[in-house]
């Protein structure tokens, strides 16, 4: 059955909690271990109108999640930023690509954004390759960006711009 992408619904919150409890999904994000259901309910309830929360679903099971925020600041209204995770059992199966393509369509064709930014751990080679496939380019490196599993890890700043060339 194909993966479908749709907006998050309240009934999805327990599955999102479980997704971010997966070791690989957790290691690739800034999420802490043992995420509580209450924390996720609070985080995903009453999202501002500039925040889009998408889930990837396969056979009625949540297999990925992407959060996207369109910047509200006057001089950065052309920019969006996102983070995402894929359930450990579904990595390498096109889930992240489906989430990314849906988000990029929203940003380019509906929100009129020119730039999408992200931060990714420098050791997450699969994610970096995926982002490059979608036109993201590395713009910088943050040394000791986050503390993960007992050590500091670097992160890369990447962005995709659809600014017309000419």
N, C-alpha and C positions, 0 to 999 in steps of 0.2 A: 504494500500500500504506500502511495506517495506521501511525502511530508507536506503538510499544509502549515501556513503561517497565518496567525490571527491575533487580534488584541487579547490581552490577558483578561480573564474573568475571575471574580472572587473564588470560584470553585477550583481554580488552578493553583492557588497559593500553597496548599500542602505539597503538591508535586514540585513546585519551584523550590520550596524548602529542601526537599529530598535531592533535587538536582544539585543545589549548591553544597550539599553535604557529601557529594561524591569526591573522592580524593583528587582526581585530575582536574575536575571543574573548580574545586576549591583552590588548588595550587596555582591555577591560571588566573585567579581573580584576587581582589583584596578582601574577600569574605573570610570571616573567622570560622574556625571549626565549631561544630555543634550549633548550627543556627537554629534559633527557636522559631516556632510557628508564629508566636506573637510578634516577633521582630519583623517577619516577612509580611504579616497582616498589616502592621502599621506602615511599613515601607510602601506597600502596593495599594493601600486604600487612599482614595481621594488624590490621585495624581494630578499635578498642575496641568493646565491645557497645553503646555509646551513640552511635556514629557510623554513619550510613547513607549509602552511596554508591550512587546510582542512575544508570543510563544510559538515554538515549532511543535507540531503534534503529528504523531504517527500512530494509527490504530487506537485513537482516543487516549494516547499516553503522551505526556509532555516530555519531549526529548531535547529541548533547547529553549533558551530565553535570551532576549535582547532588550536592553533599556537604551533609549535614545532621547537626548535632550537638545532641543533647539534653543540656542542662546537667546536670552531676552535683553541683554545689554545693548544699548543703542548702536554702539560701534562694532558689535560682534553679532548682530542679528543674522548675518549671512553664514553663521557657523553652527554646526551641530557636533555632538560628541556622543559616543556610545561605548557600551561594554556588553559582553555576552558570555554565555557558557553553554556547553553542550553536555548532556548526560554522558558519563564515562562509557556506557555500553553502546553509544551511538556516534562516537567520534569517527571521522574518516568516511562517513556515509552521506555527505552532502547536506547535513543539517545546517551547519554554519553558513555554507554558501547560500542556502535558501533564505536564511534570516538576513544575511548581508544584502542580497539582491532586493529583497522586499524593502529593507530600510533605505537603501540607496535610491530606489524608485520614489519612495515617499519624500526623501530629502530633495532630490533633483526636480521631480515633476509636480510636486504638490506644495512643498514648503518653500521652494525657490531658494534653497541654500546653495552656496558656492563651494563650501569647504566642510569636510567631515574630518574630525580629529579622533584619535584614540591613543591609548597607552597600553603597551604590551610588554610582558616580561621578556628580557633579551634571550632567555633560554627556551622560549616557547617557539621553536622553529616551525612547527606545523601552522600555528596561527600567523606568524610573520609571512610565511609563503602564501597563505590564503589571502592575507591583506594585500600583498603585492599583486596577486592575480586580479584583484579588484581595483587596482590602480592606486593603492596607497603607497606613499614613499616615506622612507625614514627621514626625519628632520632633526633628530637629536637623540641624546642618550642621557638618562638620569642615573648617576652612580649611586649605589646603595639606596635605591628608590623605596624599597619596602623590606620588612623583616618577615621571612617566610620559613617555617620549619627549622628554626634555630640559626638562620644565617641571613645576611643582607643580600638582596638580589637587585640587579640593574633592570631598568626598563627603557624601552625605546618609545620615542614620540613619533607617531606616524600621522600622515594626513593625506587626504584625497581632495583635489581641487578640480572643479569643472569650469573654471574661469575660461571664457573664450580666448583663444590665442589669436593674436593679430596685430 
